[in-house]
Amino acid sequence: MSVKAPASFKPENVERPTESEHLESLKEYIRDRHLLFEEERSRFSIYTTPIRVLQYFFLYAWDQISSTVSFFFQRGYLISLLAGLSAIGYLLYTLDGMHQPTVQYVEGELLWIGYWVMLGVASSIGLGTGLHTFVLFLGPHIASVTLTAYECGNLDFLVRGEHSFVCNPDIVSNHAVTIWNIFHKVHLECFFWGLGTAIGELPPYFVARAAALSGQQTEEIAALESLRHKNVENVTLKERVMLYVQKIMQRFGFFGIFLFASIPNPLFDLAGITCGHFLVPLSTFVGATFLGKAVVKSAIQSFFVIIMFSKDALAALLSRLEHSLPYIHDVVERAVREQTKAFQRSSGHDTAPAKSSIISICWNGLITIMLAYFLFSIIESLAVTQLKKLHDARTAVLLEKEKHRK
């Protein structure tokens, strides 16, 4: 007589994890992988591991070049169109004719515009890695125009080219040297620089939007979300301001974005990420950012520089220093005089090279350091992007295997 096995021994009665338990184990696994990436990221720096950073940077560059070439080869009409436009442009640029003055004028204008736009992009691109091009380039340009205007007594001088910032004593100008007229002379440079800063905010917007549409979060949004659950006593002033900025932009939409874009502040780096995460329409984000940065913010900063370097402001500053701090007054007066001579050159004057001052040496050193820091930051940022991309790909493969195993 055969003995039946207990029902508990039947294979179908073996306890298996429920769907919720399986989902929870996957979430825990993802968290562990994220912690592993954060640990690896903490040891990933161009200053401590330069060879490894450069390796990932070149991998990133190779991936981008490969994807771009593949994109164009999949769309043959784009290659034909670009080849045709390039051929037409080359012929117009090289063939002699009556059109050459126009071509040279357009070339000069495009290079000048592109120069300021690219400086604007460099100023706002990346989180904390932007090159402060207003302080290094646009601000000194506005200051030089202001000093030259007061030196010449008019605004009839070039601001670019071989004979830039040269006073012409034979010109009798009807335009008085006022703050408004000086701004009018530099407003195009300010506008295109501001346009570049607005363009520099687009990449974070698209990255955060793509992450939101795929059901994920960027690291910055995840950090902000964690702040909401943090003890109020442990939240710093900067973190509170970051949460406040995010709340204002999310609540007021176009006007909130426009407000923070119009005010010079370093926290606007979060605007693109916040707007992309909450799926703010592209037209709303671009319109508010463009008006705020290219029209309002750049004008505010430009007027500030013009007022600071105007004749009356400098005279008042030197007078105040003469009574309060005589030694500093002599240093500042000498620096202003040397800088003015460097900006203003007379065509009939002997243009012998001036001796390098300590201020000019320090300024050139500062620009070199800032450029090097900006370059290193971009390389490291792109290398981290490639590292995260490979890490996410490995995590996806391991998750797929985990699902099949379960």
C-alpha positions in Angstrom: 0.0 0.0 0.0 1.5 3.2 -1.1 1.8 6.2 1.3 0.9 9.6 -0.1 3.3 12.4 0.5 2.0 15.3 2.7 0.6 18.2 0.8 3.3 20.4 2.2 5.9 18.5 0.1 4.2 19.3 -3.2 6.3 21.7 -5.3 3.4 24.0 -5.9 3.1 24.5 -2.1 6.7 25.8 -1.7 6.6 29.4 -0.5 7.6 31.9 -3.2 8.2 35.6 -2.7 5.1 37.7 -3.5 5.1 40.4 -6.1 5.5 43.2 -3.5 8.4 41.4 -1.9 10.0 40.9 -5.2 9.5 44.6 -6.1 11.0 45.6 -2.7 14.0 43.4 -3.2 14.6 45.1 -6.6 14.3 48.5 -5.1 16.8 47.6 -2.4 19.1 46.2 -5.1 18.9 49.5 -7.0 19.7 51.5 -3.9 22.7 49.3 -3.3 23.9 49.9 -6.8 23.3 53.7 -6.4 25.4 53.7 -3.2 28.1 51.8 -5.0 28.1 54.5 -7.7 28.2 57.3 -5.2 31.2 55.6 -3.5 33.0 55.3 -6.8 32.1 58.9 -7.7 33.6 60.2 -4.5 37.0 58.8 -5.6 36.6 60.1 -9.1 38.4 63.4 -9.6 40.7 64.9 -12.3 43.0 66.0 -9.5 43.4 62.6 -7.8 42.8 60.1 -10.7 43.5 62.1 -13.9 44.3 59.1 -16.1 41.0 57.4 -15.3 39.1 60.7 -15.8 40.7 61.2 -19.2 39.9 57.7 -20.1 36.2 58.1 -19.5 36.2 61.6 -21.1 37.6 60.1 -24.4 35.0 57.3 -24.2 32.3 60.0 -23.9 33.7 61.9 -26.8 33.9 58.8 -28.9 30.3 57.8 -28.1 29.1 61.3 -29.0 31.0 61.3 -32.3 29.8 57.9 -33.2 26.2 58.7 -32.5 26.4 61.9 -34.4 27.9 60.2 -37.5 25.3 57.5 -37.2 22.5 60.1 -37.0 23.6 61.8 -40.2 24.2 58.5 -42.1 20.7 57.4 -41.3 19.4 60.6 -42.8 21.0 61.0 -46.2 19.1 64.1 -47.1 20.8 66.0 -44.3 24.3 65.1 -45.6 23.2 66.3 -49.1 21.8 69.5 -47.7 24.8 70.3 -45.6 27.2 69.5 -48.4 25.3 71.8 -50.8 25.2 74.7 -48.3 28.9 74.2 -47.5 29.8 74.3 -51.2 27.8 77.5 -51.8 29.3 79.1 -48.8 32.8 78.1 -49.8 32.3 79.6 -53.3 30.9 82.8 -52.0 33.8 83.1 -49.6 36.6 82.4 -52.0 35.5 83.8 -55.4 36.3 87.4 -56.1 33.5 89.8 -56.9 31.3 92.7 -55.8 29.9 90.6 -53.1 33.2 90.3 -51.1 32.7 93.5 -49.0 29.3 92.1 -47.9 30.8 88.7 -47.2 33.5 90.2 -45.1 31.1 92.4 -43.2 28.7 89.5 -42.5 31.7 87.3 -41.4 32.9 90.0 -39.0 29.4 90.4 -37.5 28.8 86.7 -37.1 32.2 86.2 -35.4 31.6 89.1 -33.1 28.1 87.8 -32.2 29.3 84.2 -31.9 32.1 85.3 -29.6 29.7 86.9 -27.0 27.1 84.1 -27.4 29.7 81.4 -26.7 31.0 83.4 -23.7 27.4 83.5 -22.4 27.0 79.7 -22.9 30.3 79.1 -21.0 29.0 81.3 -18.2 25.9 79.3 -17.5 26.5 75.8 -18.7 27.0 73.1 -16.0 26.2 73.2 -12.3 28.9 75.1 -10.5 31.4 74.7 -13.4 30.5 77.8 -15.5 33.1 80.2 -16.5 32.2 83.6 -15.0 32.7 85.4 -18.3 30.9 88.6 -17.3 33.6 89.3 -14.7 36.4 88.1 -17.0 35.3 89.5 -20.4 32.1 91.4 -20.7 32.6 93.5 -17.6 36.1 94.7 -18.6 34.8 95.4 -22.1 32.1 97.7 -20.7 34.6 99.3 -18.4 37.0 100.0 -21.3 34.2 101.6 -23.4 33.2 103.7 -20.4 36.7 104.9 -19.7 37.4 105.6 -23.3 34.2 107.6 -23.7 35.1 109.9 -20.8 38.7 110.2 -22.1 37.7 111.1 -25.6 34.7 113.2 -24.7 32.5 111.4 -27.3 31.4 107.9 -28.3 32.7 108.0 -31.9 35.3 105.3 -31.6 35.5 101.6 -32.6 35.2 98.9 -29.9 36.7 96.1 -32.0 39.3 95.7 -34.8 42.7 97.1 -35.3 41.9 100.7 -34.4 39.6 100.0 -31.5 39.4 102.4 -28.5 41.3 105.2 -30.4 40.2 108.8 -29.8 39.8 111.0 -32.9 40.2 114.6 -31.7 38.9 116.0 -35.1 35.4 114.6 -34.6 32.8 116.9 -33.2 30.1 114.6 -31.8 26.5 115.6 -31.1 26.1 112.7 -28.7 26.9 113.6 -25.1 28.7 111.1 -22.9 25.9 109.8 -20.7 25.3 106.5 -18.9 22.4 105.8 -21.3 24.5 106.5 -24.4 27.3 104.3 -23.2 24.9 101.5 -22.6 23.5 102.0 -26.1 27.0 101.5 -27.4 27.5 98.1 -25.7 23.9 96.9 -25.6 24.4 94.4 -28.4 27.3 92.7 -26.7 25.2 92.5 -23.5 22.2 91.2 -25.3 24.1 88.4 -27.1 26.0 87.5 -24.0 22.7 87.2 -22.1 21.3 85.1 -25.0 24.2 82.7 -24.6 23.5 82.4 -20.8 19.9 81.5 -21.7 21.0 78.9 -24.2 23.3 77.4 -21.6 20.3 76.6 -19.4 18.7 74.3 -22.0 20.8 71.1 -21.5 19.8 70.6 -17.8 16.2 71.2 -18.9 16.2 68.5 -21.5 18.1 66.0 -19.2 15.6 66.5 -16.4 12.6 66.3 -18.8 13.9 63.0 -20.3 14.4 61.6 -16.8 10.9 62.6 -15.7 9.3 61.1 -18.8 11.1 57.8 -18.1 9.9 57.8 -14.5 13.3 58.7 -13.0 14.9 61.6 -11.2 18.1 63.5 -11.7 20.6 63.6 -8.8 19.7 67.3 -8.1 16.0 66.6 -7.9 16.6 63.6 -5.7 18.7 65.8 -3.4 16.0 68.4 -3.2 13.4 65.8 -2.4 15.5 64.5 0.4 15.7 68.0 1.9 11.9 68.0 2.3 12.1 65.0 4.7 15.1 66.4 6.5 14.8 67.8 10.0 14.2 71.5 9.9 17.0 72.2 12.4 19.5 70.5 10.1 18.5 72.4 7.0 21.0 75.1 6.1 20.1 78.6 4.9 21.3 77.8 1.4 19.2 74.6 1.3 16.1 76.6 2.4 16.7 79.1 -0.3 17.0 76.3 -2.9 13.7 74.8 -1.8 12.1 78.3 -1.8 13.4 79.0 -5.4 12.0 75.6 -6.6 8.7 76.3 -5.0 8.3 79.8 -6.5 9.2 78.6 -10.0 6.9 75.6 -9.8 4.0 77.7 -8.5 4.2 80.9 -10.6 5.4 79.3 -13.8 6.5 81.9 -16.4 6.6 84.8 -14.0 8.5 82.9 -11.4 11.1 81.8 -13.9 11.3 85.3 -15.3 11.8 86.8 -11.8 14.7 84.6 -10.9 16.2 84.8 -14.4 16.2 88.7 -14.1 18.1 88.8 -10.8 21.8 87.9 -10.8 21.9 84.8 -8.6 23.8 81.5 -8.7 20.7 79.4 -7.8 19.2 79.8 -11.2 21.2 76.7 -12.2 18.3 74.7 -10.7 15.8 76.4 -13.0 16.3 74.1 -16.0 16.3 71.0 -13.8 13.2 72.0 -11.9 11.3 73.0 -15.1 12.3 69.9 -16.9 11.4 67.6 -14.0 7.9 69.1 -13.7 7.4 69.1 -17.5 7.1 72.9 -17.8 6.5 73.6 -21.6 9.7 74.4 -23.5 8.2 77.6 -24.8 7.4 78.9 -21.3 10.9 78.1 -20.0 12.8 79.5 -23.0 10.6 82.6 -23.2 10.9 83.5 -19.5 14.6 82.7 -19.4 15.4 84.6 -22.6 13.6 87.8 -21.4 15.0 87.6 -18.0 18.7 86.9 -18.9 19.1 88.5 -22.3 17.0 91.6 -21.7 16.8 92.4 -18.0 19.7 90.7 -16.2 22.4 91.7 -18.7 21.1 95.3 -18.7 21.2 95.5 -14.9 24.8 94.2 -14.7 25.9 96.5 -17.6 24.4 99.6 -16.0 26.2 98.7 -12.7 29.6 98.5 -14.4 29.0 101.7 -16.4 28.0 103.6 -13.2 31.0 102.2 -11.3 33.5 103.3 -14.0 31.8 106.6 -14.9 33.8 109.8 -14.4 31.7 111.1 -11.5 31.7 107.7 -9.7 35.5 107.4 -9.9 36.0 111.0 -8.8 33.8 110.4 -5.8 35.5 107.2 -4.9 39.0 108.7 -5.2 38.0 111.7 -3.2 36.6 109.5 -0.4 39.8 107.3 -0.4 42.0 110.4 -0.3 40.5 111.5 2.9 40.0 108.1 4.5 42.8 105.9 3.2 45.5 108.0 1.4 47.8 105.0 0.6 45.0 103.0 -1.0 44.0 106.1 -2.8 47.4 106.3 -4.5 47.3 102.6 -5.5 43.7 102.9 -6.9 44.4 106.1 -8.7 47.6 104.7 -10.3 45.7 101.5 -11.3 42.9 103.5 -12.9 45.4 105.7 -14.8 47.4 102.7 -16.1 44.2 100.9 -17.1 43.0 103.9 -18.9 46.2 104.3 -20.8 46.0 100.6 -21.7 42.5 101.1 -23.1 42.9 104.4 -24.9 45.6 104.7 -27.6 46.1 107.7 -29.8 46.9 107.0 -33.5 49.6 109.6 -33.5 51.1 108.6 -30.2 54.1 106.4 -29.8 52.6 103.0 -28.9 55.5 101.5 -27.1 54.6 98.5 -25.0 53.8 99.5 -21.5 55.4 97.9 -18.5 53.4 95.1 -16.9 52.0 96.2 -13.6 51.3 93.9 -10.6 47.6 94.4 -11.2 47.7 93.3 -14.8 49.9 90.3 -14.0 47.5 89.2 -11.2 44.5 89.8 -13.6 46.1 87.7 -16.3 46.9 85.0 -13.8 43.3 85.0 -12.5 42.0 84.6 -16.1 44.4 81.7 -16.7 43.4 79.9 -13.5 39.7 80.4 -14.3 40.1 79.1 -17.8 42.0 76.0 -16.5 39.4 75.4 -13.8 36.6 75.6 -16.3 38.3 73.2 -18.7 39.1 70.7 -16.0 35.5 71.0 -14.7 34.0 70.3 -18.1 36.3 67.3 -18.6 35.5 65.8 -15.2 31.7 66.5 -15.7 31.6 64.7 -19.0 33.7 61.8 -17.6 31.3 61.4 -14.8 28.4 61.4 -17.3 30.1 58.5 -19.1 30.8 56.7 -15.8 27.1 57.0 -14.8 26.0 55.8 -18.3 28.1 52.7 -18.0 27.1 52.1 -14.4 23.4 52.4 -15.4 23.9 50.0 -18.3 25.5 47.4 -16.0 22.7 47.9 -13.4 20.1 47.3 -16.1 21.8 44.1 -17.2 22.1 42.8 -13.7 18.4 43.7 -13.0 17.3 41.8 -16.0 19.2 38.8 -14.8 17.7 39.2 -11.3 14.2 39.3 -12.7 14.7 36.1 -14.7 16.3 34.4 -11.6 13.3 35.3 -9.4 
